[in-house]
Amino acid sequence: MTTIDTAAIMVVLPEAFDERWSRLPGIQVDGRRITIDPAEYFFRFESHTWLVADWELVNSQLLNTDETTENAVEQLALDFIKAHAAPTSDAARVLATAYEVYAYLFRDEHLASLGLPQITVEHLRMLREAATLMALNKVELDGHISNVGPCWFFPAATSVVFDLDDEMGGLLDEVYHGGWFNEHRRVESIKAHAALGGRLVHGCQSVPDQSGGVVAPYGASMTAFRTDLAAFKTGWIEQIYAHRVNPAL
């Protein structure tokens, strides 16, 4: 474990989180209040700065902007980040911004067209909560992964917190990293993640690989990212599964 010396992270969010998040080391949930002890929560915590933009600005100036033949949606997001994003060492602000991003991306209206009847409104809440916490993970421009928390390993963390079996945990992960399986939702994701200073990238090819994802800055080395990821994941996934209340799941 690599951890910088830092104080506890505390945030009050608009929605109460499931208290079972407290099954994981270093995190306590009391309704809408979440407290994280970085020394216990993170496997690796080398950076306490993140790039964020105001969600209301993203909502008013970017979400309804259409790409053109000259400006693809990725370029629109990159230009917005260059103009409006700024570094912050306030982890609570990162979490609050991430909550808004994922409340937008995993909103209930998409369920009807998802094509997965197994996924319910309750599962969308799980996605919002886990993805919000994932926003504290971080990748540097050189591709080095500087912050890794348990929610990097999405199926493992959600199986512990929500008592999901492997099949449902994997399906939930597919909904998370699949961009909701169509281009319209991928475009939404690119725009919304500008609030977190980058784009959502994944190290995995499929659910069993469980290599997780992170909002990475545009221009980050994906080659170095994958090399770093391959070196650390196996042992940390086992540590997360050890906190299952029902190991038979």
Salt bridges, closest charged atoms under 4 A:
GLU15 OE2 - ARG128 NH2 3.46
ASP18 OD2 - ARG20 NH2 2.82
ASP18 OD2 - ARG125 NH2 3.53
GLU46 OE2 - ARG44 NE 3.94
GLU46 OE1 - HIS144 NE2 2.61
GLU74 OE2 - ARG186 NH1 3.05
ASP108 OD1 - ARG128 NH1 3.85
GLU109 OE1 - ARG107 NE 3.36
GLU122 OE2 - ARG125 NH2 2.21
GLU129 OE2 - ARG125 NH1 2.45
GLU140 OE2 - LYS138 NZ 3.71
ASP163 OD2 - ARG20 NH1 3.01
ASP163 OD1 - ARG23 NH1 2.81
ASP166 OD1 - ARG244 NH2 2.89
ASP173 OD2 - HIS177 NE2 3.85
GLU174 OE2 - HIS177 NE2 3.29
GLU183 OE2 - ARG186 NH2 2.77
GLU188 OE2 - ARG107 NH2 2.69
GLU188 OE1 - HIS110 NE2 3.23
GLU188 OE2 - HIS184 NE2 3.51
ASP209 OD1 - LYS233 NZ 3.30
ASP228 OD2 - ARG44 NH1 3.07
ASP228 OD2 - HIS144 ND1 3.30
